[in-house]
């Protein structure tokens, strides 16, 4: 009976892929300039951001993959963004340190 209880208690833990699913927000400098990252279970994503020149919304979509502690985003244009990722203990923030050194902290919506 104890083994069954132990085995079932581990079933509630989410994989990193499951934690990633949903919408994450990155706020740039001011509260009004935000970038929205939405990750779907079919391993696609949509990133929505304001165009800095005219304020119109710009959308980039593509696919994502997680391997170890690395996330790779490949846009529909073929460009890749690679970085190491880390979820906070409560899974409300996602930190991505890109391969070129920039760090992005996203908050779960």
C-alpha positions in Angstrom: 0.0 0.0 0.0 2.9 2.4 0.8 4.4 1.9 -2.7 1.1 2.7 -4.4 0.9 6.0 -2.4 4.5 6.9 -3.2 4.0 6.1 -6.9 0.8 8.2 -7.2 2.3 11.2 -5.4 4.8 11.7 -8.2 2.1 11.8 -10.8 1.1 15.4 -9.9 4.5 16.8 -10.9 4.5 18.7 -14.2 7.2 18.3 -16.8 9.0 21.5 -17.9 7.1 21.2 -21.2 3.8 21.2 -19.3 4.9 24.2 -17.2 5.8 26.1 -20.3 2.3 25.8 -21.9 0.4 29.1 -21.7 1.0 32.8 -22.0 4.0 34.5 -20.5 4.6 38.3 -20.4 7.8 40.3 -20.6 7.6 43.9 -19.7 10.1 46.2 -21.4 11.1 49.3 -19.3 7.6 50.6 -18.9 4.3 49.0 -18.1 2.8 49.8 -21.5 5.5 48.0 -23.6 5.0 44.3 -23.2 5.9 41.3 -25.2 3.6 38.3 -25.0 4.9 34.7 -25.5 2.3 32.0 -25.9 3.4 28.4 -26.0 1.1 25.7 -27.1 1.1 21.9 -26.4 1.7 21.2 -30.1 5.1 22.8 -29.6 4.3 26.0 -31.5 4.5 29.5 -30.2 3.3 33.0 -31.0 5.2 36.1 -29.8 3.3 39.4 -30.0 5.1 42.7 -29.5 4.6 46.4 -30.3 6.5 47.7 -33.3 8.8 50.4 -31.9 8.3 52.7 -34.9 4.5 52.9 -35.1 3.2 50.9 -32.1 1.3 48.4 -34.3 1.4 44.9 -33.1 4.0 42.5 -34.6 3.5 38.8 -34.4 6.1 36.1 -34.9 5.2 32.4 -34.8 7.2 29.2 -35.0 8.1 26.0 -33.1 9.7 25.4 -29.8 11.7 22.5 -28.3 13.2 21.8 -24.9 16.3 19.7 -24.5 17.8 19.4 -21.1 17.8 22.9 -19.7 17.9 24.5 -23.2 15.0 26.0 -25.1 15.1 26.6 -28.8 12.6 28.8 -30.6 12.6 28.6 -34.4 10.6 31.3 -36.1 8.5 30.8 -39.3 11.3 32.7 -41.0 13.9 30.1 -39.9 15.7 32.2 -37.3 16.6 30.5 -34.1 16.7 31.9 -30.5 18.5 29.5 -28.1 18.8 29.9 -24.4 19.0 28.2 -21.0 15.8 28.3 -19.0 14.8 28.1 -15.4 11.3 28.2 -13.8 10.8 29.8 -10.3 9.8 27.4 -7.5 6.2 28.4 -7.8 6.3 28.3 -11.7 5.1 31.9 -12.0 8.3 33.2 -13.6 10.4 31.8 -16.4 14.0 33.1 -16.9 15.7 32.6 -20.2 19.4 33.4 -20.6 20.0 33.6 -24.3 23.1 32.3 -25.9 24.4 35.8 -26.6 24.1 36.7 -22.9 20.8 38.6 -22.6 18.4 37.5 -19.9 14.6 37.7 -20.2 12.3 37.2 -17.2 8.8 36.3 -18.1 5.8 36.2 -15.8 2.9 33.7 -16.2 -0.3 35.3 -17.2 
